[in-house]
């Protein structure tokens, strides 16, 4: 790592920017202020920042954390530390900071004065608070300093000699050690929220985009909240959040009256069922589906929940009380063309209203599937 820094590889810029926006959105909520420069940067800004980076990736190679800094003569100016909100509380931030501290004798960093989690992180790593300052009217930051020589005089063990020359940090670490499954910490949501589509905030959309793009970007492209991956959108979103605002799970549904044989059936078409990899223990998926069913019942118009899925996840939905049906399904495809699917691929329904028996006959979704 040099004083002028090294740019991110082009292949990582978009991924780092998504993590950066999601992470700094959390800080903006903590501070009650969105005037945080990294929150508004573009890919061009990120390339031009003149930083050198250490990246942390998950086992699929997706960036889940990053630290960008400038190092000169063994001293580091840590410009930004970010962790994907769905991967927080696993020690990633601390590991990234330690990666820099291990090769310098002094480091400085600033964070929002009201960002208590970040302040605890730096103080826990031995940083000393220097001063609070108002960078723009009403927005305060806290400056911190870490000095290896000061650390050596205290109780913490530090293997670096204060007189030793600091080795150079590589411009970019292409891959940090991945988290093994047995080491993973389950992300516990602190709330399950029911949010109407029109009531989603910009922050909600950013968090949902991060959740879905991390899972499907390479296969299906960017997530579109109005027509996700060519499927029908949702009227209602059931969202699991962590206590710092990160979205770790989602179920969406939309009301529609469809045709089944000679009957008209009022359904909630379900789609966008996704739980972050870090939250797939402890039954969160079933809890989310149960809350979605409650929201359908509360709506007052819904007779059945309705969804199509892959064969391998049918047991999950059956365990949530859904029933498999066999019928011909007519709908509009993801590309906007009429399509007919003969009985075979999984279709499931969930009785919500007073009528518990699904009508017989072919199904006309009268639009796109979810």
N, C-alpha and C positions, 0 to 999 in steps of 0.2 A: 504494500500500500504506500502510495506516495502522497506528498502534500497536495497535489492537484487532483488526486483520486483517479479512479478508473470507471468507465461507464458500465452500466448493466448490459449483459448480453441482450440483444434485441428480442430474443425469444422469451425473456423474463420480464421485460418492461411492463407489458399489459397486466401480467399476474401480480407484480409488485404493486402497481398502481391500484388495483382492486383491493388488495390487502390494506394498503395505506389509507384509502378512503374509508374503508369499513372501520379500521382501528381508530382513526382520528375522528370519525363520527361519534364513537363512544366518548372520546375525550371532550368533544364539543358539548355533548349532553352533560358531562360532569361539570364543565365550566359554565354551562348556560350561554355559550358564545361560539359562533361558527366562524369567527375571524382567525382561523388557524391556517396558515399558508398551505401546508401539505394537503389539507382537505380540498383545496381548489386547484391543485396542480394538474397539468396535462402530461401525456407521455413525453412530449417535447421538453417540458419543464423538468421532468425526472431525469431525462438523459443529460440535460444541461446543468444539473445540480452540482457537478464536480465532486461527487462522493465516491468512496470505495465501499464495497458492500460485503457482508457475510449473510448468506441466505440459509434458511432452514426449510427443508422440504419434507413432505409426508412420504409414505412408502411408494406412492405412485409418481413421485417426482414433482408434485405441485407445490409451489411456494406457499408456506403457511406462516413464515416469519422472516423478518429482515432487519438488519441494522445498517445504517449508512453513516459514515463518519469521514473525517479528514485526519490524517496522522502525519505529523512532521517531527522529526528528531525525538521520537519516543513519546510524544504527547498526542493524545487523541481528543478531538472535538467531536463528540457524538451528536450528530445533527438530528437523527430520528431513529426510533425503535418502534417496530410495529409487529403485531401478532394478529393473525386472523381471529376474530372474536370467537369463532367456534372451536379454536384450538388454544384458547387462553386457559390459565390456571394449570398449566402442565410444566412450568419452569422454562418455557421456550425463551421468554424475554430475558430471564436471568442468564440462561446459557449463552444467548447472543452477546449480552454485555460482557460476560466473563471471557468470551472469545476475544474481545478487544483488550480487556484488562490484562490478559495473560501475556501480552506482548508489548505493553507500554508501561511507563513508570508514572504517568500522570494522565488523567482524563477529566474533561468537563462536560456537563450536560445541563440542559434546561428543560423544565416541564411545567405544565400549567399548575399554578399555585393550588388550585382546588382539585387537582388530579391525585387524590389520595393513594390509589393503587400504584401509580408510577412512583410517587414519593417513597412509599414503603419499599418498592423494589430497589431503588437506588440507595436508600439508607441501609437496607439489609445487606447490600453488597459493599458497604463501607464508605459510601460517598458522604461528604460533609456538606451541610447546607451553608451556603455563603450569603445569599441575599435574595429578597423578593423585589421585583421591579415591574413597573407598569409599562409594557411595550407599546400599547396603544390605549387610548382612554378606556378604562374599565376592564382591560385584559391584563392580568398579572401572571408572571412566570416566576418560578423559583430556580435559582442557579445552584448547581452542585459541583463539587470537586472531589476527585479521588486521587490519592497520592500513595504510591507503593511504599515510599519511605516512611510515611506516617503509619501505614498499615504495619510495617515491620516493627514499629515500636510498641504496638498494642498486643492484644492477646491472640489475634487471628494469625494463623500460619500463612506465610507468604514465601514462596520458594525463590522469588526473583531477588537477586542482590540489588540494592539501590544504586550501586555503582556500575552494574553491568550494562552494557550497551543493549538497547532494546532491538530484538530482531524485527525484520520487516514482516508486515502482515501481507499475505497474498492478496492481490487486487480483488478477486472474487473467489469464495469457496464454493465450488460448483455443487457440492452436496454435503450437508451436515449429516451426522448419524441420525437415522430415522427412529421414530418411536416404535418400539416393539409392542405388540398387542398386550402382552402381559404387563407392560409398564404404563399403559394408557390409563388416564384418569377420567372417569365418567363425568361429563359436563351435566350438572344438575340444573334444569330450568327452574326459575323461581316463579314463573307465571305462565298461564295458558290464556291467551287473549283471543277474543272473537272480534274481528275487524272487518267492517264492510269495505268492499274494494275501493269505493270512492273516498273512504276515510284513511287509506294508507298514506302515511307521511313520506316525504322524500327519503328520510332515514330508513323507514320500513322497506321501501323499494330497493335502496342500496343493499340492505342486509339480505333481502330475499334474492336479489341478483347474485350476490356473493355465494349464498347457499346453493343455488341451482347451477350457476356457472362452474363452480368447483366440481360438481358431479357430472354435468352434461355438456360443457362448452366444447370439448374436443369432438364429441359425437354429433351434437345437434346444433351447435352454434350458440350465440348469446340468448339469454332468457328474455322474453318479451312479456311484460305483465298483462298485456291486453289479449294476446293470442299465443300462449307459451308453446313454442315448438310446433306451431300450426294447429294446436288443439284449441278447444273452446276456452274462454277465460272464466274467471270465477267471480261470483257476487260476494262471497263470504270467505274469509281466510281465518283458519284456526292456527295460531302461532304460538310456539313455545319459545320463551325468552329466558336468557340468563339474567342474573341480577345486575349485570352491567349493560344490559340492553341488546346483547347479541341474539340473533335469531338462530336457533339450532334445529328447529323442526317446523313442518308446515303441512297442512291439509287444506285444500280449497274445494269449494262446491258452488254450484250455480243452480238456481231454480229454473225448471223448464217443464212444460206440459208436452208429453210425447204420446205417440200412438202405439198401443200394444194390441194386436188383433183388432177387435171392434171397439176397444176401450180407449179412453183418454186417461193418462196417468200422470199425476203431478209428482215429479221427482226432484231430487238434489243430485245432479251429476257431479261425481267426485273425481278429482285429479290433483296433480301436484303433491302427491304423498311422498314426503322426503324427510328423513332424519339425518342430521349430520353424523359422519362416522364416529366422532367423539362422544356421541350421545345415544348410541345404539344398544346400550346396556340398561337394565333396570326397568324395561317395559314402557318406555316413553312412547313408542309407536302406538301401543294399545291404548294408553291413556289419551293420546291425541285423537285417535279414532272414536273413543267413547265421548270425548268432549264435542267432536264434530257431530255425532249422532244427537247429542243433547241440543246442539244449536239448530239442527234440522227440526227437531220436535218443537223447539221454542218458536220457530218461524211460523208455524200454524198452517202452512200451505202444503207441506211435504207429506206424501204418502209412503214413499220409498227412497232410500239412497240407492244410487246406481253407479257402477263402475266396471271398466274392463281393465285387465291386468295381464302380466306375464304368468305363465303356468307355475313358475317356481315360487311366486309369492302368494298363490292361492291359499296355502295353509295358514298364513298370517291373517288374512281377511276372515277365513272361517273361524279362527280363534277369537275374532272380534265380534262374532255373531252374525256375519254376513252369510248369505245362502247362494250357492251356485245354481244358475239356471242355464237352460239350453234353448236357444232361439236364433232365428235368422235376424241379423241386425242391419238396418239401412241407415246410412249417415252420410255426411259430407266429409271427404278425406282431408288430410292436413294440407293438401295442395288445392283444395276448393272444388274437387270433383265428386259427383255422387259415387258411393261405393256400397256394395252389398257383401256382407260376410256371413257365410253359412255357419250353422251350429258347429262348435268345436272350440275356438278360442275362448278363454275364460270370460264369462260375464257373471257379475254378482250383484245381488240386491240386499237391502236391509230394510225390513218393515219398520216404519216409523209411526204411521198413523194407525187408525182403528182397523183398517183392512189389512190382514196379515198374509193374504194369499195373492201371489203375483199372477196377473191374468195370463191366459194362454194366447199364443199367436206370435206372429213376427213383430219385430220392434222397429219403429221408425223414430229415430232420434230427432228428426226435423232440424238438423243442423250438425255441427261438428261434434265429435265425441270429446271427452275430457281427458 
